[in-house]
């Protein structure tokens, strides 16, 4: 995905529609390219990203308390 610099007109339209810079980056990252210069965040795109993030959250939850050192195997600290 190429870096996109929105025009002044695009920035005005984004503000009118309540979109933030982060929203633009998210659609470009997760959405489907539907034209040479256009992206669309479809329901399937959103569902796929939501599932990916849910899995990442589950992994983070599972790894709470894991400590990794340079000279020892990973272990869980006792709470």
Secondary structure by P-SEA (a helix, b strand, c coil): ccbbbbcaaaaaaaaaacccaaaaaaaaacccccccccccccaaaaaaaaaaaaaaaaaaaaacccccccccccccccc
